[in-house]
Amino acid sequence: MYTLLLKLSLPFETFPEVHMKQEVMPYSTQSLKGKYLFQNFTGLLLFQKLCPRGSENLVRKSWHSCVPEEGGHMIEIQDLFGPNLDTQKKPQLVIIEGAAGIGKSTLARLVRKSWKEGQLYRDHFQHVFFFSCRELAQSKLLNLAELIAQGEEVHTASIRQILCQPEKLLFILDGIDEPAWVLEEQNPELCLHWSQPQPVHTLLGSLLGKSVLPEASFLLTARTTALQKIIPSLWKPCQVEVLGFTEVERKNYFYKYFANQEIATTPLRLFDSNPVLLTLCEVPWVCWLVCTCLKKQMEQGGDFSLTSQTTTALCLKYLSLIIPGQHMRTQLRTLCSLAAQGICQRRTQFSESDLCNQEFAEDVIATFLKIGVLQKHPSSLRYSFAHLCLQEFFAAMSYILGDSEERHGDMEDYRIAETLEEQYGRQNLFETPIVRFLFGLLSKEGLKEMEKFFLCSIPRKTKLKLLWYILEKYQPHQPPFLGLFHCLYENQEEELLTQVMHYLQGTIVPGPNDMAHTVFQTNVKHLMIQTDMELMVVTFCIQFCYHVRSLQLNMERQQGYALMVPRMVLYRWTPITDTSWNIIFYNLKFTSNLEELDLSGNPLSYSAVKSLCKTLRLPGCHLKTLWLVECGLTSTHCSLLASVLRVRSSLTELDLQLNDLGDDGVRLLCEGLRNPACNLSILRLDQASLSDQVITELRTLEAKNAKLLISSTWKPHGMVPTMNMDKEEVGDSPALLKQQRQQSGDKPIEPLGTEDDFWGPTGPVATEVVDGERNMYRVQLPMAGSYHCPSTGLHFVVTRAVTIEIEFCAWSQYLDKTPLQHSIMVVGPLFDIKAEQGAVTAVYLPHFVTLQEGTVDTSLFHVAHFQEHGMVLETPAKVEQHFAVLEGPSFSPIGVLMRLIPAVRHFIPITSITLLYYHPYLKDVTFHLYLVPNDCTIRKAIDDEEMKFQFVRINKPPPVDALYVGSRYIVSGSKKVEIIPKELELCYRSPGESQLFSEIYVGHMDSEIKLQIRDKRHLNLVWEALLKPGDLRPTLPRIVPAPKDVPSLLHFMDHHREQLVARVTSVDPLLDKLHSLVLSEEDYEAVRAEITNQDKMRKLFSLSRSWSWDCKDQFYQALKETHPHLIMDLLEKLGGVSVRS
């Protein structure tokens, strides 16, 4: 299911002013001139979905065991009938979907109104016909001419002229799912004469089935998305879901409803004390309900007081304010029966005889019309409830009230459930307002209000049987929809919520036509949410989902973490408002089971972080791990986070990477870390941009606190295995860190390693370059333990100190010699590893296949060994996300591949990376952009190739979604840039081959630009990066020769002595370049005799005391060749230093 967001916003002047004396109806017919609800509508959020072939149901409302898809683009209302992205054909059918009361009918009327006023589709359509299906259902027989006459005021004589250009006709069918229609193509010969009368459903079925006016266009509105049951022949529709009001538009609605801004300001203050109420107002019908209640309170001279937390409670409050006396409350019971009768018969309009049969007196009907519960349609002399949701609310009360003299038994439960299933369908039952109202009314508070209102006694235990009957009868046959969570939210009863959520932990058995997966058999639950209301409902229910330990709220769908605890992942692509953040964090107060929270990728305002920290400081909050990666945090947020560190909170791990905290922000965090009450054991943050003073402060903190690890290397959390084959902890888990520190004698760990280091029990272990041209490296692991290199992805478990040599190899030099090259797929780098026999008990070899919970068969994975007699394939002991594990390995050139037929490889999801380079010497900025599989050998080859032309890499996060080899992607920029080529293919090329890239010419970069990559087929956004002028390091200065008469000027190497000693990781290649030029053979061997890189550099500096300025210049040139990125970083801080050119 593909989705995109559309915001509909019309100018204020297009809406007539609404005065307080006017009664604004939530739904109105055409006959009620000047009182349309859209007079108060200023903007709606619309979400267009691009459905792949074969998709039938809206999957976003299901709780899945796999990640839902994403895609689409922003459009405007005039593009509803715009060309399809794939076919470029304009749709003839647009379906407007959405929850009850969300504004579908209003949108449909708005389309017609805008067309009539010349603002919309004037060039596209000559005639637009609007039909209310609930009104059409009252007609038995119609011919095409009569139908058109109802939709637009035309004379019969003009019918022929209208039908001459069917491609210029638009039929709007509002509420197509309300009548009990099955619109089949029953009369294909109808087009022979438009004057022949037909049953309405036959006539509409012929139109939608294209047997009549096949070139005409249609706009339908419906609650349900299972329209195939109603319209069997749906033809590639444009589906748009109405999501309701934004937070700003909710408040604008109040201003337009009350007209007087001063009057509107007073009720708006209620939202400050009741943010839930503001969230409920996301639904326009509820917005009208709230305004009506507040208006009644204003008219009655009382104080504004609206504490309702649910829609059911709001409806009960509405009744208490509008029903004038006890006599009318008695009559209201009869009105409830009428509502239930209408639901049973799928009727929303009632004749005067229907009301007379219910024994309504004329004065009673007049009162119901006056207070706005009923409305009269002058054209048909029929009555309806002010809103269909209101009719469903009254019907729900009727089911609960029943016959006061008759005991509510099992047969009655069965009858009610069968009626609801017949009218709404089994699959959509929990989505319906009437069932949600039943859950709300059958709560303790709901029944209490009903008993007080109707002066009767309602046995709660007996009535609760109805809820359980519905749950037991329908829940096992469908996945837990969002609708079920809405029902539970309306109820708010802890006992019921706990039992139902516990019940959901078991296996859900799908029905024969259910495409929504068996959800709870996996450790991770995925749920797609789009609105603030859905977010509030789900986080409320999580309080009672005691088996969920981790919650991930992912706006940008970053790659999931390889966590072992049961986890729920919520997906959302629209920004979350501060009001919703406040509600989420408020709900976390009561979620005692939750231990991990991931908000990465979601922009967090100061208000949101303040609300989060307030929750974290509470004694009842048990969160241990918090991820806030790339949340837009700055130094101003750090004071709030520091307040959490200063108290004895449960938080032990905090990830703040990819945020611009700055020196001031990190210093604030350090103050919190120094507090004895601080329990934090792992802090992840970016240190590359920090000053030396702040880095020293962090290092000192670590040295004083043996339990604290401050990590500076950005890597996905799922990249490091947390368990070895014996289920013992490995990697960087807090428990293991404590154990490893004890083994190392609690010596202070130097935290400032690099991605090229191996991280183990004693901290980072530097990797030495043995031969730069051959990409050969050496690492000396000092003790037994687990070691992981973020750069290569390699992970070793060793039993003792051991030296390991690693050489990057190219698959092409080995696979070309094998007969299997066409039946295998390379899925990881190839290494030639050499180590002492028996010292390595397990090796984790990296691969770039994304294991999406069952979508990839892990039995296809093999580890290839290339030996003298040929290639040997070994089955790994275990295949994990990012790793294939070998136990007791033997070494030779080895790597991970999959055996499969060539056609299948295009369906294997892979993890990819983007590499972005620029030339620091050129004034006109040019970027090179690569999209390649996540293979360290490919990355190193590209780095080396770009370095030949003095291009340097800018680090940006990789794509967060799995991509596919062979797929094509479009590169674009936010400003006028030249991109050649604009299309990139994601393919695997051996490190020795040329890699594909796009060259992006920007010119003078004086402002930020945004680069994006979208897949060519669906235009889904798969990667984007924001580039600012500050991201480009200053051009390397052409170093001015040092004046010979100024001997006191510091040389570069003397000025940066401390940094060079700490950060030069490959000393031997540096020595090779200095040998015979600066270093004698004796000096060369003396430096190499030192054990660590730091000691080698200190020895080198001790020899440099006798060097001339020219010798130091040669040192600088050698260092620039072997460590160009280090030199670039140090030159940024250059001042008062010199080197001869």
GUPATI-398317 format. One record per residue (C-alpha): x, y, z; residue in one letter. Coordinates in steps of 0.05 Angstrom, whole numbers, plus 5000, padded with zeros to 4 digits. Example, Ala and Ser with C-alpha at 12.3 -4.5 7.8 and 13.67 -1.06 7.14 Angstrom:
# GUPATI-398317
524649105156a527349795143s
//
This chain:
# GUPATI-398317
500050005000m503050664979y501051305013t501952045004l499652665041l495253205012l493153825048k486754155024l486454885041s481655385012l481756145023p477656395081f473656865037e470456265002t466556105065f460556535087p461056825156e457556405209v454156785265h452856525335m445356535324k445856055267q445255305283e450854965245v449154255225m454753745218p451653435156y446653765113s442753625050t442454074989q435854355012s438854685074l441655285037k447055695071g447955215129k452954725101y458054475150l463554665102f462155385118q466455245179n471554805143f478155165129t482654575113g482853815112l488653325110l488052835053l492352215042f492751924972q494351194967k497450874905l495550144908c499849614875p496349124830r492648584868g491749014931s484648994955e484349225027n487149815065l492749475102v494750075143r489449925194k492449235210s497749045259w503048705217h509148265228s512648615170c514249325152v508649665112p510550005047e510950745035e510951214976g507551764937g508052504928h504553144949m498753384906i493453924908e485953854904i485954024830q490353414818d485252914843l483852744771f491152854751g495452344714p497451684747n504851644765l505950984730d501451024669t500851784663q493451674650k488252094685k483651694730p476251654716q474751424786l476751784851v474751464917i474551904979i475151465041e475451605114g472651495184a465651695204a464852445210g471752595182i469053055127g468152625065k461352895046s463653605060t469553505013l465053224959a460353824964r466254284965l468653994898v461954134866r461454824897k468455014874s466954764804w460455164802k464155794823e469355684769g475055524817q475954784802l475854304741y472354804695r476754584636d476053854655h468453784664f462554144632q457453834679h458253604752v452453214783f452053114858f447952544889f446752354961s446251594959c441951595021r436852024983e437551624919l435950994959a428951274970q427651244895s425350574867k425850694792l429651224753l431851304682n438451634664l435052294646a431552324714e438052154750l441752724715i435953194729a436653044803q444053184802g443653834764e437954294747e437254194672v431454124624h430053454592t431253754524a438553864542s439753144561i441752954490r446753524488q449753304555i450552584533l454152784470c460552904510q460652374565p468152494577e466253184603k461552904657l463152814731l458352424775f459352524851i456251954891l456452134965d455851545013g456150994962i456750475018d450750715058e445050355021p445149595018a447049594945w451049104903v452149494840l452748954787e452549064712e445648774706q443349124643n448749234590p443549434539e441350044580l445550514537c440750404478l435850884508h436851344566w429351424580s428250704603q426850674679p431250224719q432250054793p437150564822v442450044840h442049754769t442750444738l448850624782l451849934771g451350034696s454750704701l460450464745l461049834704g462150264641k456349954603s453250644604v457351284590l464050914595p467951564585e464751914645a468552054710s466351894781f467952144851l465451674906l465551764982t465251175029a467050975099r469350275082t475050085037t472149405018a468649714959l469449094916q463348804953k459349404931i462449524863i465448884835p468749234775s473149764805l477850044752w484550304779k481750854823p485351434854c484251304928q484451894977v483351825051e480952425091v484852475156l481253065186g483653735213f490753935229t491654235298e491654935269v485354805229e481754545291r482855215324k480855585260n474355195260y472755485329f474056195305y469456095246k464055745286y463656295339f465156855289a467257325346n474657205359q474257435431e468656935446i472456375411a478756505451t475356315517t473355595498p480055495463l483355565531r480154895549l485154555504f490854765549d487954365607s485053805564n489653645505p485753015493v479753445473l483953795421l486053125393t478852875389l477253505349c481453225293e474852935268v470553515241p464153205267w467053185338v469453895328c462254095314w460053695375l464854055420v462954735393c455554575402t456654375475c460655005490l455455435455k449955115497k453955245561q454855965539m447356045525e445655745593q450356225628g454655685658g462155625661d465955285605f467254585630s468654015583l472853455613t470752905565s476252425544q472352025492t467352145436t462151745475t462952195536a462252805490l455652535462c452952415532l454953125551k451553375488y445053035507l445153305577s445854015550l440654005494i434953575522i430454085558p426653655608g424852975634q418852925587h423552985527m428252475557r422551975556t421252155483q428752085469l428251345487r423251265430t427951655385l433351145402c428750595378s427650965313l435151025303a436150285315a430550115268q433850545214g440550195225i437249515219c433849715154q439850125128r435550755128r437951455146t431551825124q424651745155f417751955131s412552295174e408851635178s415251305207d415251825262l407751745273c408750995281n413451155338q407851575368e411652235363f407152835374a408053445329e410753855386d415953325402v418253305330i418554065330a422854045393t427753545363f428253975302l429454605344k434954305386i438254025324g437853275337v433353195275l433253585210q427853625157k428953585082h423954055049p424853744980s422853045002s419053205066l423252705102r427152725167y434152495186s438752545245f443453145243a449152665229h449551925215l454251845274c448852145318l443851635293q448951085309e449851365379f442351345392f441950645363a447550405409a443650675469m437450315444s441149655442y443349755515i436550005540l432749435506g425949275535d425649485608s421148895622e425348385585e431848095611r437548215564h439547495548g444247115503d439147095446m438747855449e446347905445d446247445385y440847855350r444548505360i451148215337a447947905275e444548575259t451148945263l454848425221e449348445169e449549195163q457049335170y460448675152g464848225194r471448535173q469449265187n465649165251l470549495299f471350085251e464050285259t461950845306p456050435333i460649885360v465350405389r459450745422f457250075451l464149995483f463950705510g456850665537l458149995571l463750285613s462250435686k461851185672e457651085610g452450655644l452351125703k450651715658e445351315621m441951095686e441851815710k439252065643f433751545633f432251425707l432950675700c437350115726s441949765676i445249115700p452449215678r454748495684k449148275638t450548815588k458048675587l456447995557k454748365493l461848645488l465047975501w460347635452y462648125398i469948045417l469747285418e465547215356k469447695310y476347795337q479347105321p477547205247h481247855236q487648185258p487448715312p485249315272f486150025296l478549995302g479149505360l483949975396f478950545385h473550115417c477949965477l479750695483y472350885485e471350395542n477450605585q476250025634e482749735660e479849045671e477148975600l483349285568l488048825606t484148205588q483548375514v490748585505m492947955541h488447555495y491847885435l498547585456q496146915430g496146705358t490847025315i488046535264v486346905200p480046795160g480346485091p480247155056n484547525107d490847815076m493348145140a498147595165h498347215231t501047775272v502747575342f507146985324q513047455317t516947865367n515648525331v508848845315k508349375262h502549865259l501650435210m498351055239i496951715205q493152165253t494052455323d487652095344m490451415323e496951565358l493351745422m489051125420v494750645407v499350925460t493550895510f492450155495c499950005501i499350145575q495549485581f499849095531c504448815585y508548375538h511148965497v517849205524r520049665468s516450205429l519150505365q515751115334l518751195266n516851775222m522151615169e522150855176r529450765195q532150065194q529449705255g534149515312y535948795325a532948775394l531048145431m525248425471v518148435445p517349085407r511949505375m513649945316v508950515297l509850825229y507751535212r509752005157w506352645180t509653055236p507052955306i504253565341t506553795409d499553635436t500352915414s507352865444w504553105510n499152565508i504152025488i508852195545f503052255593y500951545575n508151315587l507251485660k502650885667f506450415620t510450045672s512449485624n515949925573l523549915578e525850185511e523450785471l525950985402d523851665375l529451715323s527852105261g522152495293n523353245300p522453425373l520954135396s523154425462y516054315489s516053585468a522853445501v520553805563k514453355567s518752735555l523752925610c518153065659k515852345649t522852055653l523852385721r517752055751l519151465799p514051035762g517551095695c521650465680h524850665614l532050415610k533950565538t532251195499l534151325426w533652045401l537851975338v536852535288e531352885326c533653595313g536253685383l540854275400t544354545462s537654835487t534854135494h540853895533c538954265597s532453865598l536153205586l541253375639a535553455689s533852725678v541152515688l541452885754r535852475786v535851735802r531951545740s531750845709s535151095646l541650715631t542750825557e541751465517l543251565442d543752285418l547452175353q546252585290l544153195332n547653865333d548853915409l555054335406g560154455461d555154815506d550054255501g555153705517v557754095576r550654105604l550253355596l556953285632c554053655691e548553145696g553352555687l557552795746r551652745793n552252125838p544851965826a546151875751c545051145729n547051235656l552050715631s552050845556i551851525522l552351575447r553652255415l557552555358d564452805379q567453005312a565053715318s566853815391l572754215416s578853895446d576954165515q570053835514v572953175487i577953185545t572253315593e568552695566l574852275571r575852495643t568752315660l569651615632e576151525669a572851695736k566651265723n568350545706a561050395689k560350945638l561750865563l561451465517i561251245445s562851695386s561851225328t555251265291w552650585270k545750255266p544149895331h542649265293g549749215265m552948925328v551048215350p548748195423t549347445434m554446925414n552646205396m552346005469d547346565483k552646955521e552547705515e557448015466v558248695433g557049335473d551549115521s552149455589p552848785626a558648575582l562049255587l562049195663k564848495659q570248695609q572349295650r573248835710q577548365668q581848945647s583049155718g578349755714d583450135674k580750765642p578350625572i580351105517e573651225484p575851625424l576651075374g574751065301t570350645256e576650285233d578350045303d576149385333f571949525395w572949015451g573948895525p579349435532t576049945486g578250095414p584149705386v587450065328a588049735260t594749815226e595749885151v600549345127v600049505054d595650085032g595849904958e593549184971r588649395025n592048955076m591149095150y593348805217r590048825285v593148575350q587448365396l590448405467p586147905505m580347405501a573647705485g569047965430s571548485381y567448865328h569749335273c564149815252p567649995187s568449295159t562848965197g567548405218l566648105287h571447615320f570647215384v577547005408v580046565465t586746915475r591047485450a591947405375v594447795315t589647775255i591248005185e585648225139i586048355064e580448645022f579348214960c575248264897a570147724882w571447784808s578447504812q575746854843y568646764817l570646834744d574246164752k568145784779t562445464738p557345704790l558146454778q551246514745h547446134800s550046534860i549047244886m554547604923v551647894987v557748125026g565048325021p570647825009l576347795059f582847415061d583747295136i589847005170k590046815243a593246315290e589645645287q584545555343g585046265370a578546495337v572446105360t567346485318a567346995262v561447415242y561947565168l557948165144p552548115091h547948655063f541448255056v535648535096t532147965133l525048215135q522047695180e520947105135g521547445067t528447145054v530146405061d536446385104t537945675080s540345995014l546246325051f553146015044h560146215063v564946135004a572045905017h577045984959f582545464966q587745184919e583144654891h577345134881g571245414917m568145064977v561245275003l560045215078e553345275112t553845805167p552045605238a547246185240k544746755196v542847395230e541048095208q547648355179h551747735196f553047015177a556446645234v561946115228l564045725290e571145445295g572745755228p578545595181s581046185141f582446325069s579146835023p571946795050i565447165041g557947085042v553746914981l546946624964m545446054916r539346224874l536846284803i538646944769p531347174763a530347154838v536047624856r531748234838h527048054895f532448014949i532048634994p538848935010i541849465055t545150015015s549350635028i550151304994t557051604986l557652344973l564152694953y566253404935y572753744913h575154214969p579854604923y574654844873l570455464884k564755184842d562054604881v561253924847t558753294883f559452564864h553752134891l554051374893y548650874911l551750194926v550749574969p553349645040n560049315026d566249595060c570849365003t566649754952i566550354998r574150335006k575150264931a570850864918i574351264972d581051104941d578751274870e575851944892e582052114932m586152054868k582452664843f582653014912q575252904925f573452794998v567352465028r561752805067i558452335118n550952285112k546251745138p544651175090p537850995061p533450715116v529350245073d531349595040a532649684965l533349184908y539149034862v537349204791g532349744810s533250444782r532951084822y532151824805i536852344835v534053054844s535753694881g531654224916s534754804876k537254894806k542954404800v545754014741e545453264752i548652774702i546152234698p539552344735k538251604738e542351094778l541950344778e543349984844l547949424823c553649014852y560349144819r566648834846s571349324881p576249294823g570949534773e568550254760s562550434802q556450824777l555351524804f551752174789s555552824782e551953414813i554254114794y551954644843v556555234827g557355744882h553855444943m551256024984d545255675013s543054985034e540654474984i536853824992k538753204952l533652644943q533551954913i526951644892r525550974862d523751054789k517650604789r513450894845h517451534860l518051324933n523051744971l528651274992v533951775014w534952515025e540352945054a540753675072l547354005051l549254665082k555055115063p558054955131g558254215113d563754365063l570454415098r574455025079p578954955019t585754695038l590255305041p596255344996r600955385054i605056015053v612655895058p615256055127a619556675130p626656485147k627357085193d621656845238v624356225272p619156245327s613256065280l610455375297l610554845244h604154445231f606853805262m609154165325d602654545333h598453905328h603253445364r598053195415e592753065363q597552715316l599952245372v592852065390a589752015321r594851745271v592751015265t597250765209s604350935228v608150415186d606050705118p608051385143l614951115164l615750795095d614951465061k619851805109l625051255104h631651495073s628652195064l628152395137v629351755176l635751345176s635250585178e636850605252e631451125266d626450745223y627550095262e627450465329a620550755315v617850085290r620349735353a615050105395e608749695409i602950175402t601650705350n601751235403q608651025427d611151005355k608751715344m611951955409r618551645388k617951975320l616852655352f622852555398s627052465335l623953075302s627253555351r633453555306s629553615241w629954225197s623854585171w624554215104d624553545140c618153745176k615153955109d616553255083q613252965144f607153395130y606853165057q607352435077a601952525129l597352865079k598052255033e596851735086t591752095130h588252615086p581852655127h585752775191l589653335158i583253645131m580253645201d586353955233l587054495181l580154745198e583154965264k589455235232l592155895259g599156165268g602355555238v606055465173s609054975125v613455105064r610054934999s
//
